[in-house]
Amino acid sequence: QVQLVESGGGLVQAGGSLRLSCTASGGIFISNAMATGWYRQAPGKQRQLVASIANDDYTKYADSVKGRFTISRNNPENTVYLQMNTLKPEDTGVYYCNLLSTGLLQYWGQGTQVTVSS
């Protein structure tokens, strides 16, 4: 059974940093995925893409996080990371890991809460 397990969320003051991790298991490998990414869902809002990394290492970021967040992956660990610096209160939300397989199947993690206090 494919699983994406996120960790690293928490409560942080504005200006602080957090690093989110997403580890895949169950026979799926991040190195083979079309793309992996992080989405954020703020209270009362739709889930939106924060950052993604494709199998050719092309990265994409939401305008609101450019220059502050960095997505990366460690293939031997089957893990994708999201380094979040200079956090703002508007970064608050539940962060979900997403993987798009070569067969165009989408997988989601259970989410990890990030709260940034002002």
Phi, psi and omega per residue, in radians:
Q1 nan 2.202 -3.120
V2 -1.237 2.335 3.084
Q3 -2.386 2.459 2.961
L4 -2.069 2.098 -3.079
V5 -2.036 2.050 3.130
E6 -1.639 2.690 3.035
S7 -2.722 2.908 3.042
G8 1.866 -0.092 3.107
G9 -1.253 3.018 3.115
G10 2.842 -2.911 3.133
L11 -1.819 2.269 -3.117
V12 -2.508 2.640 3.082
Q13 -1.381 2.705 3.083
A14 -0.968 2.402 -3.084
G15 1.637 -0.213 -3.120
G16 -1.461 -3.060 -3.081
S17 -2.313 2.658 2.996
L18 -2.512 2.681 3.016
R19 -2.172 2.098 3.097
L20 -1.626 2.540 3.085
S21 -2.174 2.569 3.072
C22 -2.396 1.993 -3.112
T23 -1.910 2.255 -3.135
A24 -1.667 2.552 3.077
S25 -2.629 3.022 3.104
G26 1.534 0.501 3.036
G27 1.599 0.174 3.094
I28 -2.037 2.484 -3.027
F29 -2.191 2.253 -3.115
I30 -1.066 -0.567 -3.123
S31 -1.128 -0.422 -3.123
N32 -1.720 -0.140 -3.057
A33 -1.233 2.629 3.024
M34 -1.075 -0.754 3.141
A35 -2.878 2.659 2.968
T36 -2.239 2.664 -3.076
G37 -2.775 3.037 3.086
W38 -2.116 2.330 3.079
Y39 -2.077 2.694 3.117
R40 -2.192 2.390 3.029
Q41 -2.154 1.906 3.099
A42 -1.464 2.764 -3.132
P43 -0.968 2.204 3.094
G44 1.334 0.151 -3.105
K45 -2.172 2.887 3.115
Q46 -1.353 2.731 3.077
R47 -1.208 2.310 -3.088
Q48 -2.299 2.602 3.120
L49 -1.186 2.317 3.053
V50 -1.776 -0.856 -3.110
A51 -2.790 2.631 3.086
S52 -2.540 2.736 3.077
I53 -2.364 2.236 -3.094
A54 -1.587 3.019 -3.090
N55 -1.182 -0.280 3.051
D56 -1.690 0.217 3.108
D57 1.295 0.174 3.023
Y58 -1.188 2.282 -3.126
T59 -1.976 2.630 -3.141
K60 -2.409 2.441 -3.110
Y61 -2.313 2.577 2.955
A62 -1.148 2.558 -3.106
D63 -0.996 -0.594 -3.048
S64 -1.219 -0.268 -3.096
V65 -2.033 -0.051 -3.128
K66 -1.016 2.334 -3.128
G67 1.507 -0.200 -3.123
R68 -2.015 -0.615 -3.096
F69 -1.901 2.580 3.082
T70 -2.383 2.214 3.079
I71 -1.742 2.468 3.116
S72 -2.656 2.946 3.113
R73 -2.462 2.666 3.071
N74 -2.140 1.764 -3.043
N75 -1.095 -0.769 3.118
P76 -1.042 -0.527 3.121
E77 -1.568 -0.098 -3.122
N78 0.960 0.750 -2.996
T79 -2.322 2.467 3.013
V80 -1.989 2.458 -3.105
Y81 -2.065 2.682 2.964
L82 -2.287 1.869 3.070
Q83 -1.530 2.138 -3.073
M84 -2.061 2.021 3.133
N85 -2.017 2.837 3.116
T86 0.832 0.914 -3.082
L87 -1.145 2.552 -3.137
K88 -2.106 2.737 3.104
P89 -0.966 -0.573 3.141
E90 -1.259 -0.100 3.022
D91 -1.431 -0.096 -3.129
T92 -1.092 2.411 3.096
G93 2.812 -3.109 3.034
V94 -1.633 2.226 -3.112
Y95 -1.785 2.203 -3.101
Y96 -2.004 2.382 3.021
C97 -1.515 2.467 -3.124
N98 -2.331 2.456 3.083
L99 -2.305 2.303 3.069
L100 -1.926 2.011 -3.069
S101 -1.385 2.971 3.103
T102 -1.140 -0.381 3.047
G103 -1.539 0.194 3.090
L104 1.122 0.523 2.990
L105 -1.626 2.466 3.134
Q106 -1.845 2.421 3.088
Y107 -2.208 2.534 -3.125
W108 -2.217 2.559 2.972
G109 -1.466 -3.134 -3.066
Q110 -1.483 -0.221 3.114
G111 1.684 2.614 3.063
T112 -2.384 2.356 -3.049
Q113 -1.435 2.305 3.009
V114 -2.106 2.175 3.116
T115 -2.184 2.171 3.141
V116 -1.981 2.060 -3.124
S117 -1.623 2.593 -3.107
S118 -1.557 nan nan
